[in-house]
Amino acid sequence: MRQSAGVDACTEGKAKGNLTTTRSEERSHSMRARRQLERVGLSASSIERFLHAAVKVDLHVKTVLSLSLATLGVLHSVSLCIHVIGRGMAWARDGSPKHATKQVDRLLSNNNVSPWLLFDAWVRFVVGPREELLVALDWTEFDVDDHATLALYLITRHGRATPLIWRTVKKSSLAGKRNAYEDEVIERLHEILPKATRVTLLADRGFGDQERYAHLGNLGWDYIIRFRECIIVTDADDTARPAGEWLTSTGRAKMLKNVRVTQDKTAIAAVVLVHDKRMKEPWCLATSRADLTASQVTKLYGRRFCIEETFRDVKNVHFGMGLSATHIGDTARRDRLLLIAAFAHVLLTLLGEAGERAGLDRLLKTNTVKHRTLSLYNQGCYWYTADRSPHFIRQIRRFPRRWHTASTEHQCGTVVCMGPRGSGVSGEPTTNT
């Protein structure tokens, strides 16, 4: 019995020693990881500088610091759950998860942080000096909390849409107010952008109505909006048919110019009708871009779906940050959380661009094609989490200069925007990954 007790005591002592060693190793690993992230540029101080450049408003210094730390917590935890953000912040800063979570919670309840007011600086930062924009308007819903978020995002060529403006409202209060909310968001972006900026709006069938066409026309915006097949379309020869009956037998894209829609015969520049073999349903598109061909209009509208992928990055539990699984009762708190998510999204996109400029994207491909197969956002997510690998430690030497270049050249549409050039049709292959 004595010998057994001695063995047990010895074993217990070794276990305690191993536990101490494990904690020591974790702490040293945490310190190494933070040093590596600082070399990349995604430290708390660099994120704070990024936010000062992106949100040039009269915010308290401590508020900007809290925003930067919350963004760091989102990057580190890859989650929008408040307590998980706090744990990620604590891990990155070697602090207390309890106090970090409280800091995030207080930030989300801070009425001085108004995303609606910050959009002035944020939109100008993202858009830069570009003279032509392609934007998508869509709703995304959070049924458990009775919330619906209206998002107006910039369509890009790097695989994801960049958040510009959004607003969350009670879903139960949408009856009779939906169009008013949509007009408010559109007009908010319109008043921020320079008057010379040409904007083309992409939207699905839920936004296709006569009043929307007239409203966008009064603002000087172009549009490509899908509408239902049963809507009456009258051509220049005064022949009226449901939109679905104007489709060709082959389903190839067809454009009708100088047409009128609905029984009220509202005049619009053109209608494009197409039913490609890869489509489940025909597309009936109302557009003011009569300067483009039917094929070009179809391709532009096809790029609208990258806003859905951005929604997935934010909402999905398995493939994103899990916002749909987070209970948030107040719409203002959700908008502030989406602001932090937008900061993290853009930073990861810039990190992916830095890796691509360093030639590291080829290490992520499973094929030999030359074009991009992974979105810059996905590449950035990988390189942020790869700081634990010895391979990343070797490759990270290439990052700092590219990161600085990517983060300072985000304007002119080279990184964050990646918007359409010229007519808005040409550009790199679009990825859905």
C-alpha positions in Angstrom: 0.0 0.0 0.0 2.8 2.3 0.9 4.6 1.5 -2.4 1.4 2.1 -4.3 0.8 5.4 -2.5 4.4 6.4 -3.4 3.8 5.6 -7.0 0.6 7.5 -7.1 2.3 10.5 -5.5 5.1 10.3 -8.0 2.6 10.0 -10.9 0.6 13.0 -9.6 3.8 15.0 -9.3 4.7 14.2 -12.9 1.2 15.1 -14.0 1.4 18.5 -12.3 4.8 19.0 -13.9 3.4 18.1 -17.4 0.5 20.5 -16.8 2.9 23.3 -15.9 5.0 22.5 -18.9 1.9 22.5 -21.1 0.8 25.9 -19.8 4.3 27.3 -20.3 4.4 26.0 -23.8 0.9 27.5 -24.6 2.1 30.8 -23.2 5.3 30.8 -25.2 3.3 29.7 -28.3 0.9 32.6 -27.8 3.8 35.1 -27.6 5.3 33.7 -30.8 2.0 33.9 -32.6 1.5 37.5 -31.5 4.9 38.4 -32.7 4.2 36.8 -36.1 0.9 38.6 -36.5 2.7 41.9 -35.7 5.1 41.1 -38.5 2.2 40.6 -40.9 0.7 43.9 -39.8 -2.4 42.7 -38.0 -1.6 43.8 -34.5 -3.8 45.8 -32.2 -1.8 49.0 -33.0 -1.8 48.5 -36.8 -5.6 47.8 -36.8 -6.0 51.0 -34.7 -4.1 52.9 -37.4 -6.2 51.3 -40.1 -9.4 52.4 -38.3 -8.1 55.9 -37.8 -7.6 56.1 -41.6 -10.9 54.4 -42.4 -13.2 56.2 -40.0 -12.0 59.8 -39.8 -14.6 61.0 -37.3 -14.7 62.6 -33.9 -14.6 59.4 -31.9 -12.9 59.2 -28.5 -9.4 57.6 -28.7 -10.5 54.8 -26.3 -13.5 54.1 -28.5 -11.3 53.6 -31.5 -9.0 51.4 -29.4 -12.0 49.3 -28.4 -13.1 49.0 -32.0 -9.6 47.8 -33.0 -9.4 45.3 -30.1 -12.9 43.9 -31.0 -11.8 43.6 -34.6 -8.7 41.7 -33.5 -10.9 39.5 -31.4 -13.1 38.7 -34.5 -10.0 37.9 -36.5 -8.6 35.7 -33.9 -11.8 33.8 -33.0 -13.4 33.8 -36.5 -16.7 34.3 -34.8 -19.3 37.0 -34.1 -20.5 35.5 -30.8 -19.8 38.2 -28.2 -18.2 35.9 -25.6 -16.0 34.2 -28.3 -14.9 37.6 -29.6 -13.9 38.4 -26.0 -11.9 35.1 -25.7 -10.2 35.8 -29.0 -9.3 39.3 -27.8 -8.0 38.0 -24.5 -5.9 35.3 -26.3 -4.4 37.8 -28.7 -3.6 40.3 -25.9 -2.8 37.8 -23.2 -5.6 39.2 -21.1 -8.6 38.0 -19.1 -11.5 36.6 -21.2 -14.0 37.9 -18.6 -12.9 41.5 -18.9 -12.4 41.3 -22.6 -16.0 40.0 -23.1 -17.3 42.9 -20.9 -15.4 45.4 -23.1 -17.0 44.0 -26.3 -20.4 44.1 -24.7 -20.0 47.7 -23.6 -18.8 48.7 -27.1 -21.9 47.2 -28.7 -24.1 49.2 -26.3 -22.2 52.4 -26.9 -24.6 54.9 -28.5 -21.7 57.2 -29.5 -20.7 54.5 -32.0 -23.2 55.1 -34.8 -22.5 53.1 -38.0 -25.0 55.3 -39.9 -22.8 58.4 -39.2 -19.5 56.5 -39.8 -20.6 55.5 -43.3 -19.5 58.9 -44.6 -15.8 58.1 -43.9 -16.1 54.4 -44.4 -17.6 54.6 -47.9 -15.0 57.2 -49.1 -12.3 55.0 -47.7 -13.5 51.8 -49.5 -14.4 53.5 -52.8 -11.5 55.8 -53.1 -11.3 57.9 -56.3 -13.2 55.4 -58.5 -15.6 57.0 -60.9 -17.7 53.9 -61.6 -19.3 51.5 -59.1 -21.2 48.3 -59.3 -23.3 47.7 -56.1 -25.8 45.1 -55.0 -28.9 45.7 -52.8 -30.3 42.8 -50.8 -32.0 41.8 -47.6 -30.8 39.1 -45.2 -32.9 37.9 -42.3 -32.4 36.7 -38.7 -35.7 35.1 -38.0 -35.0 34.1 -34.4 -34.4 37.7 -33.3 -37.1 39.1 -35.6 -34.4 41.2 -37.4 -33.9 41.9 -41.1 -30.8 43.7 -42.4 -30.8 45.7 -45.6 -27.3 45.7 -47.2 -25.8 47.8 -50.0 -22.5 46.2 -50.9 -19.8 46.9 -53.4 -19.5 44.2 -56.1 -15.9 43.1 -56.5 -13.7 41.0 -58.7 -11.9 39.2 -55.8 -14.7 36.8 -54.9 -16.6 38.7 -52.2 -18.7 41.9 -51.9 -17.3 44.7 -49.8 -19.8 46.1 -47.2 -20.7 49.8 -47.8 -24.0 50.6 -46.0 -26.4 48.5 -44.0 -29.4 48.9 -41.7 -31.1 46.5 -39.4 -34.8 46.8 -38.6 -37.5 44.7 -36.9 -38.8 42.2 -39.4 -42.3 42.4 -38.0 -42.4 46.2 -38.7 -41.5 45.8 -42.4 -45.1 45.8 -43.7 -45.7 48.9 -45.7 -42.2 50.3 -44.9 -39.9 48.1 -46.9 -39.6 50.5 -49.9 -39.0 53.4 -47.5 -36.1 51.6 -45.9 -34.7 50.7 -49.3 -35.0 54.3 -50.5 -33.3 55.6 -47.3 -30.2 53.3 -47.7 -29.9 54.1 -51.5 -30.1 57.9 -50.8 -27.6 57.6 -48.0 -25.0 56.2 -50.4 -26.0 58.7 -53.0 -25.3 61.7 -50.7 -21.9 60.3 -49.8 -20.6 59.6 -53.3 -19.3 62.4 -55.5 -21.9 63.6 -58.1 -19.7 62.4 -61.0 -19.6 58.8 -59.8 -21.6 56.4 -62.0 -23.4 53.8 -60.0 -25.0 50.6 -61.4 -27.4 48.9 -58.9 -28.0 45.1 -59.1 -31.0 43.7 -57.3 -33.2 40.6 -57.5 -37.0 40.2 -58.1 -38.0 41.6 -54.7 -36.8 45.1 -55.8 -38.3 45.1 -59.3 -41.1 47.7 -59.5 -41.9 50.9 -61.4 -41.3 53.2 -58.5 -37.8 51.8 -58.0 -36.9 52.4 -61.6 -38.2 56.0 -61.4 -36.4 56.6 -58.1 -33.0 55.4 -59.4 -33.5 57.4 -62.6 -34.1 60.6 -60.6 -30.8 59.9 -58.7 -28.9 59.4 -61.9 -28.2 55.8 -61.1 -28.1 52.9 -63.6 -29.7 49.6 -62.7 -30.0 45.9 -63.6 -33.0 44.5 -61.7 -34.6 41.2 -62.2 -38.4 41.0 -62.5 -41.1 38.3 -62.8 -41.8 36.4 -66.0 -45.5 37.3 -65.8 -44.9 41.1 -66.1 -46.1 42.5 -69.4 -43.4 43.8 -71.7 -44.3 46.1 -74.7 -41.7 46.5 -77.4 -41.0 49.5 -79.7 -43.6 48.1 -82.2 -46.3 48.1 -79.5 -46.4 44.3 -79.2 -47.3 43.3 -75.6 -46.5 39.9 -74.1 -45.6 38.5 -70.7 -41.8 38.6 -70.3 -41.4 34.8 -70.4 -42.9 34.7 -73.9 -40.2 37.0 -75.3 -37.6 34.3 -74.6 -36.0 32.7 -77.7 -36.3 29.0 -78.3 -32.6 28.5 -77.6 -32.7 30.6 -74.4 -29.9 32.9 -75.6 -29.7 36.4 -74.2 -32.0 38.8 -76.0 -32.3 42.5 -75.5 -35.3 44.6 -76.3 -34.6 48.4 -76.3 -37.0 51.3 -75.7 -39.6 49.1 -74.0 -42.5 49.6 -71.6 -43.3 47.3 -68.7 -46.5 46.4 -66.8 -49.9 47.4 -67.8 -49.1 51.0 -66.9 -46.5 50.9 -69.7 -43.6 52.4 -67.7 -40.8 53.3 -70.1 -37.4 51.8 -69.5 -34.2 51.8 -71.6 -34.0 48.0 -72.2 -35.1 44.5 -71.1 -32.8 41.5 -71.3 -34.3 38.0 -71.3 -32.2 34.8 -71.0 -32.5 31.2 -70.0 -29.1 29.6 -70.1 -28.9 25.8 -69.8 -27.2 26.2 -66.5 -30.0 28.3 -65.1 -32.9 26.9 -63.1 -35.2 29.7 -64.1 -35.2 32.4 -66.8 -33.8 35.8 -66.0 -35.9 38.8 -67.0 -33.8 41.9 -66.4 -34.9 45.5 -66.5 -31.9 47.8 -67.1 -31.0 51.3 -68.0 -27.7 50.1 -69.4 -28.8 50.0 -73.1 -25.1 50.9 -73.9 -24.2 47.3 -73.1 -25.0 44.1 -75.0 -27.4 41.5 -73.7 -24.5 39.2 -72.8 -22.7 41.9 -70.9 -25.8 42.8 -68.9 -26.3 39.1 -68.1 -22.7 38.8 -66.9 -23.0 41.9 -64.7 -26.2 40.6 -63.0 -24.5 37.2 -62.5 -21.9 39.0 -60.3 -24.7 40.0 -57.9 -24.4 36.6 -56.1 -21.1 37.5 -54.4 -23.2 39.5 -51.9 -24.8 36.2 -50.9 -21.4 34.7 -50.3 -20.5 37.6 -48.1 -23.7 37.0 -46.1 -22.6 33.4 -45.7 -19.1 34.5 -44.5 -20.8 36.5 -41.8 -23.9 34.3 -40.9 -23.1 30.7 -41.5 -22.0 28.6 -38.4 -19.9 26.1 -40.4 -18.4 28.2 -43.2 -18.5 31.7 -41.6 -18.5 33.7 -38.4 -21.8 32.3 -37.1 -23.8 35.5 -36.6 -27.0 33.6 -37.3 -26.4 31.6 -34.1 -25.9 34.7 -32.0 -28.9 36.1 -30.2 -29.0 39.9 -30.4 -32.2 41.7 -29.3 -31.3 45.3 -30.2 -31.0 46.3 -33.9 -28.4 48.9 -33.1 -26.2 46.4 -31.5 -26.4 44.2 -34.6 -25.4 47.1 -36.8 -22.4 47.8 -34.6 -21.4 44.1 -34.7 -21.7 44.2 -38.5 -19.4 47.2 -38.5 -16.7 45.2 -36.7 -17.3 42.3 -39.1 -16.8 44.7 -42.0 -13.5 45.9 -40.6 -12.3 42.3 -40.2 -13.6 41.3 -43.6 -11.6 44.1 -45.3 -8.5 43.4 -43.3 -8.6 39.7 -44.2 -9.1 40.7 -47.9 -6.0 42.9 -47.7 -4.0 40.1 -46.1 -5.1 37.7 -48.9 -3.9 40.4 -51.4 -0.6 40.6 -49.6 -0.1 36.8 -49.8 -1.1 36.8 -53.5 1.4 39.6 -54.3 4.0 37.6 -52.5 3.2 34.6 -54.8 1.9 32.5 -52.0 -1.5 31.9 -53.6 0.1 29.1 -55.7 0.7 27.2 -52.4 -3.1 27.1 -51.8 -4.2 25.9 -55.2 -4.8 22.3 -55.9 -4.4 22.8 -59.7 -2.0 24.6 -62.1 -4.3 27.3 -63.5 -3.0 30.8 -63.6 -6.2 32.6 -62.6 -7.4 33.0 -59.0 -9.3 30.1 -57.6 -9.7 31.2 -54.0 -11.2 34.6 -53.0 -8.8 37.1 -51.4 -10.9 36.8 -48.2 -10.5 33.0 -48.1 -6.7 33.4 -48.7 -6.5 36.0 -45.9 -8.4 33.6 -43.5 -5.9 30.9 -44.2 -2.8 33.0 -43.8 -4.1 34.5 -40.6 -4.6 31.0 -39.0 -1.5 29.6 -40.6 0.7 31.6 -38.2 1.0 28.4 -36.1 2.8 26.4 -38.8 6.6 26.4 -39.3 6.0 26.8 -43.0 4.3 30.1 -42.5 7.2 31.3 -40.3 9.5 30.8 -43.3 7.1 32.4 -45.8 6.1 35.3 -43.6 9.3 37.2 -44.4 7.8 38.1 -47.7 4.7 39.6 -46.2 5.5 42.9 -44.5 6.3 44.9 -47.6 3.4 43.4 -49.6 1.1 44.0 -46.7 2.1 47.6 -46.5 1.6 48.0 -50.2 -1.8 46.3 -50.2 -3.0 48.3 -47.2 -1.9 51.6 -48.7 -3.0 51.0 -52.2 -6.6 49.8 -51.4 -7.8 52.9 -53.2 -8.0 53.1 -57.0 -9.9 49.8 -56.8 -6.7 47.7 -56.7 -7.5 45.7 -53.5 -10.7 46.4 -51.6 -12.8 47.6 -54.5 -11.6 45.5 -57.4 -14.6 47.1 -59.1 -15.5 47.1 -62.8 -13.2 48.9 -65.2 -14.4 50.8 -68.2 -17.9 49.6 -69.0 -17.8 47.3 -65.9 -17.7 44.1 -67.9 -14.0 43.3 -68.4 -11.9 42.0 -65.6 -10.5 38.9 -63.9 -12.5 35.7 -63.7 -14.9 35.8 -60.8 -14.7 33.1 -58.2 -17.4 31.8 -55.9 -15.1 30.0 -53.5 
